[in-house]
Amino acid sequence: MKKFRGKRRYFRNLSREVSLETCNLQCGNDAWFDLWHNHLDFSGYGNHSLRIRRKHIQAHIDLYKNILKKLETLKKPYQSWVHIDDEDAGGDAVFIHTPNPKEDNFPLKVESLNWNCTIPTVFQDLINTRDFMVGQYKADGGYIIQSKTQGDRVNSY
């Protein structure tokens, strides 16, 4: 693996991307989302360093908080969450889902989701547990971070 150079610039640009993505999100009366998502570490840099992985998880949480503020104006039910993948940092993403004309899959239900899990120490200090809850996929090996007060909960079936 080639050394990851220019981390300071990379994370400064990532912070700008979080702000831009939030600004570009359209939440008008006719807006809908069919499992819209954004991967901030699509290249998987976080797979090679715990420190880089934590910075990306923090960026996903920051994007999620910004999106929640933007979704306050949405006049329809929605689900929004952060997905943290156990195996691949490139799979981490922020999701938004609403009733939509493409598919009748709202509210989204996830197989084998445990909301009474232990938060991994790797990102435990990054999550404010007063505002957010964490669920674990039993089958796929990943986590969902979701607001306790905003949006509909992603439930298990």
Rosetta constraint file for C-alpha pairs under 8 A:
AtomPair CA 6 CA 10 HARMONIC 6.05 0.50
AtomPair CA 7 CA 11 HARMONIC 6.06 0.50
AtomPair CA 8 CA 12 HARMONIC 6.15 0.50
AtomPair CA 9 CA 13 HARMONIC 6.10 0.50
AtomPair CA 10 CA 14 HARMONIC 6.13 0.50
AtomPair CA 11 CA 15 HARMONIC 6.10 0.50
AtomPair CA 12 CA 16 HARMONIC 6.47 0.50
AtomPair CA 13 CA 17 HARMONIC 6.16 0.50
AtomPair CA 14 CA 18 HARMONIC 6.30 0.50
AtomPair CA 14 CA 40 HARMONIC 7.46 0.50
AtomPair CA 14 CA 59 HARMONIC 7.61 0.50
AtomPair CA 15 CA 19 HARMONIC 6.54 0.50
AtomPair CA 15 CA 59 HARMONIC 7.09 0.50
AtomPair CA 16 CA 20 HARMONIC 6.08 0.50
AtomPair CA 17 CA 21 HARMONIC 5.85 0.50
AtomPair CA 18 CA 22 HARMONIC 6.31 0.50
AtomPair CA 18 CA 59 HARMONIC 7.19 0.50
AtomPair CA 18 CA 62 HARMONIC 7.43 0.50
AtomPair CA 18 CA 63 HARMONIC 5.37 0.50
AtomPair CA 19 CA 23 HARMONIC 6.27 0.50
AtomPair CA 19 CA 63 HARMONIC 7.49 0.50
AtomPair CA 19 CA 66 HARMONIC 7.91 0.50
AtomPair CA 20 CA 24 HARMONIC 6.10 0.50
AtomPair CA 21 CA 25 HARMONIC 6.30 0.50
AtomPair CA 21 CA 63 HARMONIC 7.95 0.50
AtomPair CA 22 CA 63 HARMONIC 7.02 0.50
AtomPair CA 22 CA 66 HARMONIC 6.19 0.50
AtomPair CA 22 CA 67 HARMONIC 5.89 0.50
AtomPair CA 22 CA 70 HARMONIC 7.39 0.50
AtomPair CA 25 CA 67 HARMONIC 7.94 0.50
AtomPair CA 25 CA 70 HARMONIC 7.77 0.50
AtomPair CA 26 CA 31 HARMONIC 6.71 0.50
AtomPair CA 27 CA 31 HARMONIC 5.45 0.50
AtomPair CA 27 CA 32 HARMONIC 7.92 0.50
AtomPair CA 27 CA 70 HARMONIC 7.11 0.50
AtomPair CA 27 CA 71 HARMONIC 6.50 0.50
AtomPair CA 27 CA 73 HARMONIC 6.78 0.50
AtomPair CA 27 CA 74 HARMONIC 5.55 0.50
AtomPair CA 28 CA 73 HARMONIC 7.65 0.50
AtomPair CA 28 CA 74 HARMONIC 6.49 0.50
AtomPair CA 29 CA 74 HARMONIC 6.66 0.50
AtomPair CA 29 CA 75 HARMONIC 6.28 0.50
AtomPair CA 31 CA 74 HARMONIC 7.91 0.50
AtomPair CA 32 CA 97 HARMONIC 7.58 0.50
AtomPair CA 32 CA 98 HARMONIC 5.73 0.50
AtomPair CA 32 CA 99 HARMONIC 6.69 0.50
AtomPair CA 32 CA 100 HARMONIC 5.60 0.50
AtomPair CA 33 CA 96 HARMONIC 6.14 0.50
AtomPair CA 33 CA 97 HARMONIC 4.93 0.50
AtomPair CA 33 CA 98 HARMONIC 5.19 0.50
AtomPair CA 33 CA 99 HARMONIC 7.33 0.50
AtomPair CA 33 CA 100 HARMONIC 6.46 0.50
AtomPair CA 34 CA 96 HARMONIC 7.44 0.50
AtomPair CA 34 CA 97 HARMONIC 5.29 0.50
AtomPair CA 34 CA 98 HARMONIC 6.38 0.50
AtomPair CA 34 CA 99 HARMONIC 7.54 0.50
AtomPair CA 34 CA 100 HARMONIC 6.23 0.50
AtomPair CA 34 CA 102 HARMONIC 7.31 0.50
AtomPair CA 34 CA 103 HARMONIC 7.65 0.50
AtomPair CA 35 CA 95 HARMONIC 6.12 0.50
AtomPair CA 35 CA 96 HARMONIC 5.63 0.50
AtomPair CA 35 CA 97 HARMONIC 4.71 0.50
AtomPair CA 35 CA 98 HARMONIC 7.77 0.50
AtomPair CA 36 CA 95 HARMONIC 5.57 0.50
AtomPair CA 36 CA 96 HARMONIC 5.24 0.50
AtomPair CA 36 CA 97 HARMONIC 6.39 0.50
AtomPair CA 37 CA 93 HARMONIC 6.12 0.50
AtomPair CA 37 CA 94 HARMONIC 5.29 0.50
AtomPair CA 37 CA 95 HARMONIC 4.29 0.50
AtomPair CA 37 CA 96 HARMONIC 6.38 0.50
AtomPair CA 38 CA 93 HARMONIC 5.24 0.50
AtomPair CA 38 CA 94 HARMONIC 5.45 0.50
AtomPair CA 38 CA 95 HARMONIC 6.87 0.50
AtomPair CA 39 CA 90 HARMONIC 6.77 0.50
AtomPair CA 39 CA 91 HARMONIC 6.84 0.50
AtomPair CA 39 CA 92 HARMONIC 5.94 0.50
AtomPair CA 39 CA 93 HARMONIC 4.43 0.50
AtomPair CA 39 CA 94 HARMONIC 6.89 0.50
AtomPair CA 40 CA 56 HARMONIC 6.98 0.50
AtomPair CA 40 CA 59 HARMONIC 7.60 0.50
AtomPair CA 40 CA 60 HARMONIC 6.87 0.50
AtomPair CA 40 CA 90 HARMONIC 7.77 0.50
AtomPair CA 40 CA 92 HARMONIC 7.49 0.50
AtomPair CA 40 CA 93 HARMONIC 6.77 0.50
AtomPair CA 41 CA 45 HARMONIC 6.51 0.50
AtomPair CA 41 CA 46 HARMONIC 7.16 0.50
AtomPair CA 41 CA 56 HARMONIC 6.58 0.50
AtomPair CA 41 CA 89 HARMONIC 6.46 0.50
AtomPair CA 41 CA 90 HARMONIC 5.09 0.50
AtomPair CA 41 CA 91 HARMONIC 7.82 0.50
AtomPair CA 41 CA 92 HARMONIC 7.14 0.50
AtomPair CA 42 CA 89 HARMONIC 7.61 0.50
AtomPair CA 42 CA 90 HARMONIC 4.34 0.50
AtomPair CA 42 CA 91 HARMONIC 7.02 0.50
AtomPair CA 43 CA 90 HARMONIC 5.75 0.50
AtomPair CA 44 CA 48 HARMONIC 7.94 0.50
AtomPair CA 44 CA 88 HARMONIC 6.72 0.50
AtomPair CA 44 CA 89 HARMONIC 4.99 0.50
AtomPair CA 44 CA 90 HARMONIC 4.20 0.50
AtomPair CA 44 CA 91 HARMONIC 7.90 0.50
AtomPair CA 45 CA 49 HARMONIC 7.39 0.50
AtomPair CA 45 CA 52 HARMONIC 6.94 0.50
AtomPair CA 45 CA 53 HARMONIC 7.26 0.50
AtomPair CA 45 CA 89 HARMONIC 7.14 0.50
AtomPair CA 45 CA 90 HARMONIC 7.63 0.50
AtomPair CA 46 CA 50 HARMONIC 6.52 0.50
AtomPair CA 46 CA 51 HARMONIC 7.68 0.50
AtomPair CA 46 CA 52 HARMONIC 5.00 0.50
AtomPair CA 46 CA 53 HARMONIC 3.79 0.50
AtomPair CA 46 CA 54 HARMONIC 7.58 0.50
AtomPair CA 46 CA 56 HARMONIC 7.02 0.50
AtomPair CA 46 CA 89 HARMONIC 5.34 0.50
AtomPair CA 46 CA 90 HARMONIC 7.66 0.50
AtomPair CA 47 CA 53 HARMONIC 6.72 0.50
AtomPair CA 47 CA 88 HARMONIC 6.36 0.50
AtomPair CA 47 CA 89 HARMONIC 5.57 0.50
AtomPair CA 47 CA 90 HARMONIC 7.99 0.50
AtomPair CA 48 CA 52 HARMONIC 7.78 0.50
AtomPair CA 48 CA 53 HARMONIC 7.97 0.50
AtomPair CA 49 CA 53 HARMONIC 6.15 0.50
AtomPair CA 50 CA 54 HARMONIC 6.10 0.50
AtomPair CA 50 CA 122 HARMONIC 7.91 0.50
AtomPair CA 51 CA 55 HARMONIC 6.40 0.50
AtomPair CA 52 CA 56 HARMONIC 6.31 0.50
AtomPair CA 53 CA 57 HARMONIC 6.21 0.50
AtomPair CA 53 CA 89 HARMONIC 6.84 0.50
AtomPair CA 54 CA 58 HARMONIC 6.12 0.50
AtomPair CA 54 CA 122 HARMONIC 7.40 0.50
AtomPair CA 54 CA 123 HARMONIC 6.58 0.50
AtomPair CA 55 CA 59 HARMONIC 6.20 0.50
AtomPair CA 56 CA 60 HARMONIC 6.19 0.50
AtomPair CA 57 CA 61 HARMONIC 6.26 0.50
AtomPair CA 57 CA 84 HARMONIC 7.64 0.50
AtomPair CA 57 CA 92 HARMONIC 7.76 0.50
AtomPair CA 57 CA 123 HARMONIC 7.57 0.50
AtomPair CA 57 CA 126 HARMONIC 7.98 0.50
AtomPair CA 58 CA 62 HARMONIC 6.13 0.50
AtomPair CA 58 CA 126 HARMONIC 6.46 0.50
AtomPair CA 59 CA 63 HARMONIC 6.12 0.50
AtomPair CA 60 CA 64 HARMONIC 6.09 0.50
AtomPair CA 60 CA 82 HARMONIC 6.88 0.50
AtomPair CA 60 CA 92 HARMONIC 7.89 0.50
AtomPair CA 60 CA 93 HARMONIC 6.77 0.50
AtomPair CA 60 CA 94 HARMONIC 6.41 0.50
AtomPair CA 61 CA 65 HARMONIC 6.20 0.50
AtomPair CA 61 CA 82 HARMONIC 6.96 0.50
AtomPair CA 62 CA 66 HARMONIC 6.30 0.50
AtomPair CA 63 CA 67 HARMONIC 6.10 0.50
AtomPair CA 63 CA 94 HARMONIC 7.47 0.50
AtomPair CA 64 CA 68 HARMONIC 6.12 0.50
AtomPair CA 64 CA 80 HARMONIC 8.00 0.50
AtomPair CA 64 CA 81 HARMONIC 7.12 0.50
AtomPair CA 64 CA 82 HARMONIC 6.78 0.50
AtomPair CA 64 CA 94 HARMONIC 6.28 0.50
AtomPair CA 65 CA 69 HARMONIC 6.50 0.50
AtomPair CA 66 CA 70 HARMONIC 6.44 0.50
AtomPair CA 67 CA 71 HARMONIC 6.01 0.50
AtomPair CA 68 CA 72 HARMONIC 6.44 0.50
AtomPair CA 68 CA 80 HARMONIC 7.85 0.50
AtomPair CA 68 CA 150 HARMONIC 7.29 0.50
AtomPair CA 70 CA 74 HARMONIC 7.80 0.50
AtomPair CA 76 CA 98 HARMONIC 7.51 0.50
AtomPair CA 77 CA 98 HARMONIC 6.24 0.50
AtomPair CA 77 CA 99 HARMONIC 7.39 0.50
AtomPair CA 77 CA 151 HARMONIC 6.71 0.50
AtomPair CA 77 CA 152 HARMONIC 6.91 0.50
AtomPair CA 78 CA 96 HARMONIC 7.04 0.50
AtomPair CA 78 CA 97 HARMONIC 5.64 0.50
AtomPair CA 78 CA 98 HARMONIC 4.53 0.50
AtomPair CA 78 CA 99 HARMONIC 7.41 0.50
AtomPair CA 78 CA 107 HARMONIC 7.93 0.50
AtomPair CA 78 CA 151 HARMONIC 5.30 0.50
AtomPair CA 78 CA 152 HARMONIC 5.91 0.50
AtomPair CA 79 CA 95 HARMONIC 7.94 0.50
AtomPair CA 79 CA 96 HARMONIC 5.77 0.50
AtomPair CA 79 CA 97 HARMONIC 5.08 0.50
AtomPair CA 79 CA 98 HARMONIC 6.38 0.50
AtomPair CA 79 CA 107 HARMONIC 7.34 0.50
AtomPair CA 79 CA 108 HARMONIC 7.84 0.50
AtomPair CA 79 CA 151 HARMONIC 5.10 0.50
AtomPair CA 79 CA 152 HARMONIC 4.96 0.50
AtomPair CA 79 CA 153 HARMONIC 6.40 0.50
AtomPair CA 79 CA 154 HARMONIC 6.80 0.50
AtomPair CA 80 CA 94 HARMONIC 7.42 0.50
AtomPair CA 80 CA 95 HARMONIC 5.33 0.50
AtomPair CA 80 CA 96 HARMONIC 4.38 0.50
AtomPair CA 80 CA 97 HARMONIC 6.25 0.50
AtomPair CA 80 CA 146 HARMONIC 6.86 0.50
AtomPair CA 80 CA 151 HARMONIC 6.52 0.50
AtomPair CA 80 CA 152 HARMONIC 7.73 0.50
AtomPair CA 81 CA 94 HARMONIC 5.83 0.50
AtomPair CA 81 CA 95 HARMONIC 5.34 0.50
AtomPair CA 81 CA 96 HARMONIC 6.87 0.50
AtomPair CA 81 CA 144 HARMONIC 6.37 0.50
AtomPair CA 81 CA 145 HARMONIC 5.63 0.50
AtomPair CA 81 CA 146 HARMONIC 4.74 0.50
AtomPair CA 81 CA 147 HARMONIC 7.39 0.50
AtomPair CA 82 CA 92 HARMONIC 7.44 0.50
AtomPair CA 82 CA 93 HARMONIC 5.80 0.50
AtomPair CA 82 CA 94 HARMONIC 4.39 0.50
AtomPair CA 82 CA 95 HARMONIC 6.21 0.50
AtomPair CA 82 CA 144 HARMONIC 5.57 0.50
AtomPair CA 82 CA 145 HARMONIC 4.98 0.50
AtomPair CA 82 CA 146 HARMONIC 6.54 0.50
AtomPair CA 83 CA 91 HARMONIC 7.82 0.50
AtomPair CA 83 CA 92 HARMONIC 5.36 0.50
AtomPair CA 83 CA 93 HARMONIC 5.26 0.50
AtomPair CA 83 CA 94 HARMONIC 6.21 0.50
AtomPair CA 83 CA 95 HARMONIC 7.51 0.50
AtomPair CA 83 CA 142 HARMONIC 7.14 0.50
AtomPair CA 83 CA 143 HARMONIC 5.76 0.50
AtomPair CA 83 CA 144 HARMONIC 4.76 0.50
AtomPair CA 83 CA 145 HARMONIC 6.55 0.50
AtomPair CA 84 CA 89 HARMONIC 7.53 0.50
AtomPair CA 84 CA 91 HARMONIC 7.12 0.50
AtomPair CA 84 CA 92 HARMONIC 4.63 0.50
AtomPair CA 84 CA 93 HARMONIC 6.89 0.50
AtomPair CA 84 CA 142 HARMONIC 5.59 0.50
AtomPair CA 84 CA 143 HARMONIC 5.01 0.50
AtomPair CA 84 CA 144 HARMONIC 6.35 0.50
AtomPair CA 84 CA 145 HARMONIC 7.89 0.50
AtomPair CA 85 CA 89 HARMONIC 6.26 0.50
AtomPair CA 85 CA 91 HARMONIC 5.61 0.50
AtomPair CA 85 CA 92 HARMONIC 5.44 0.50
AtomPair CA 85 CA 141 HARMONIC 6.84 0.50
AtomPair CA 85 CA 142 HARMONIC 4.46 0.50
AtomPair CA 85 CA 143 HARMONIC 6.49 0.50
AtomPair CA 86 CA 141 HARMONIC 5.52 0.50
AtomPair CA 86 CA 142 HARMONIC 4.88 0.50
AtomPair CA 86 CA 143 HARMONIC 7.58 0.50
AtomPair CA 87 CA 141 HARMONIC 7.55 0.50
AtomPair CA 87 CA 142 HARMONIC 7.90 0.50
AtomPair CA 88 CA 92 HARMONIC 7.43 0.50
AtomPair CA 97 CA 106 HARMONIC 7.43 0.50
AtomPair CA 97 CA 107 HARMONIC 7.98 0.50
AtomPair CA 97 CA 108 HARMONIC 7.79 0.50
AtomPair CA 98 CA 106 HARMONIC 6.28 0.50
AtomPair CA 98 CA 107 HARMONIC 7.44 0.50
AtomPair CA 99 CA 104 HARMONIC 7.13 0.50
AtomPair CA 99 CA 105 HARMONIC 7.34 0.50
AtomPair CA 99 CA 106 HARMONIC 5.29 0.50
AtomPair CA 99 CA 107 HARMONIC 7.48 0.50
AtomPair CA 100 CA 104 HARMONIC 7.04 0.50
AtomPair CA 100 CA 106 HARMONIC 7.87 0.50
AtomPair CA 107 CA 152 HARMONIC 7.67 0.50
AtomPair CA 107 CA 154 HARMONIC 7.33 0.50
AtomPair CA 108 CA 154 HARMONIC 6.10 0.50
AtomPair CA 108 CA 155 HARMONIC 7.25 0.50
AtomPair CA 109 CA 154 HARMONIC 5.87 0.50
AtomPair CA 109 CA 155 HARMONIC 5.04 0.50
AtomPair CA 109 CA 156 HARMONIC 5.34 0.50
AtomPair CA 109 CA 157 HARMONIC 6.15 0.50
AtomPair CA 110 CA 154 HARMONIC 6.90 0.50
AtomPair CA 110 CA 155 HARMONIC 6.13 0.50
AtomPair CA 110 CA 156 HARMONIC 4.82 0.50
AtomPair CA 110 CA 157 HARMONIC 6.33 0.50
AtomPair CA 111 CA 137 HARMONIC 7.57 0.50
AtomPair CA 111 CA 139 HARMONIC 7.81 0.50
AtomPair CA 111 CA 156 HARMONIC 5.40 0.50
AtomPair CA 111 CA 157 HARMONIC 5.49 0.50
AtomPair CA 112 CA 137 HARMONIC 5.83 0.50
AtomPair CA 112 CA 138 HARMONIC 5.36 0.50
AtomPair CA 112 CA 139 HARMONIC 6.43 0.50
AtomPair CA 112 CA 156 HARMONIC 5.85 0.50
AtomPair CA 112 CA 157 HARMONIC 6.82 0.50
AtomPair CA 113 CA 135 HARMONIC 6.22 0.50
AtomPair CA 113 CA 136 HARMONIC 5.57 0.50
AtomPair CA 113 CA 137 HARMONIC 4.71 0.50
AtomPair CA 113 CA 138 HARMONIC 6.12 0.50
AtomPair CA 113 CA 155 HARMONIC 7.17 0.50
AtomPair CA 113 CA 156 HARMONIC 5.15 0.50
AtomPair CA 114 CA 135 HARMONIC 5.23 0.50
AtomPair CA 114 CA 136 HARMONIC 5.11 0.50
AtomPair CA 114 CA 137 HARMONIC 6.43 0.50
AtomPair CA 114 CA 138 HARMONIC 6.90 0.50
AtomPair CA 114 CA 156 HARMONIC 7.73 0.50
AtomPair CA 115 CA 133 HARMONIC 7.47 0.50
AtomPair CA 115 CA 134 HARMONIC 6.14 0.50
AtomPair CA 115 CA 135 HARMONIC 4.11 0.50
AtomPair CA 115 CA 136 HARMONIC 6.48 0.50
AtomPair CA 116 CA 134 HARMONIC 7.91 0.50
AtomPair CA 116 CA 135 HARMONIC 6.78 0.50
AtomPair CA 117 CA 134 HARMONIC 7.28 0.50
AtomPair CA 117 CA 135 HARMONIC 6.21 0.50
AtomPair CA 117 CA 136 HARMONIC 6.20 0.50
AtomPair CA 119 CA 123 HARMONIC 7.50 0.50
AtomPair CA 119 CA 124 HARMONIC 5.65 0.50
AtomPair CA 119 CA 134 HARMONIC 6.96 0.50
AtomPair CA 120 CA 124 HARMONIC 5.73 0.50
AtomPair CA 121 CA 125 HARMONIC 7.36 0.50
AtomPair CA 123 CA 127 HARMONIC 7.05 0.50
AtomPair CA 127 CA 132 HARMONIC 6.94 0.50
AtomPair CA 128 CA 132 HARMONIC 6.00 0.50
AtomPair CA 129 CA 133 HARMONIC 6.01 0.50
AtomPair CA 131 CA 147 HARMONIC 5.95 0.50
AtomPair CA 131 CA 148 HARMONIC 5.69 0.50
AtomPair CA 131 CA 149 HARMONIC 7.33 0.50
AtomPair CA 132 CA 145 HARMONIC 6.46 0.50
AtomPair CA 132 CA 146 HARMONIC 5.42 0.50
AtomPair CA 132 CA 147 HARMONIC 4.47 0.50
AtomPair CA 132 CA 148 HARMONIC 5.26 0.50
AtomPair CA 133 CA 145 HARMONIC 5.78 0.50
AtomPair CA 133 CA 146 HARMONIC 5.45 0.50
AtomPair CA 133 CA 147 HARMONIC 6.32 0.50
AtomPair CA 133 CA 148 HARMONIC 6.14 0.50
AtomPair CA 134 CA 143 HARMONIC 6.70 0.50
AtomPair CA 134 CA 144 HARMONIC 5.57 0.50
AtomPair CA 134 CA 145 HARMONIC 4.64 0.50
AtomPair CA 134 CA 146 HARMONIC 6.49 0.50
AtomPair CA 135 CA 143 HARMONIC 5.52 0.50
AtomPair CA 135 CA 144 HARMONIC 5.05 0.50
AtomPair CA 135 CA 145 HARMONIC 6.60 0.50
AtomPair CA 136 CA 141 HARMONIC 7.14 0.50
AtomPair CA 136 CA 142 HARMONIC 5.83 0.50
AtomPair CA 136 CA 143 HARMONIC 4.42 0.50
AtomPair CA 136 CA 144 HARMONIC 6.31 0.50
AtomPair CA 137 CA 141 HARMONIC 5.39 0.50
AtomPair CA 137 CA 142 HARMONIC 5.28 0.50
AtomPair CA 137 CA 143 HARMONIC 5.97 0.50
AtomPair CA 137 CA 144 HARMONIC 7.80 0.50
AtomPair CA 138 CA 142 HARMONIC 7.82 0.50
AtomPair CA 146 CA 153 HARMONIC 7.51 0.50
AtomPair CA 147 CA 151 HARMONIC 7.35 0.50
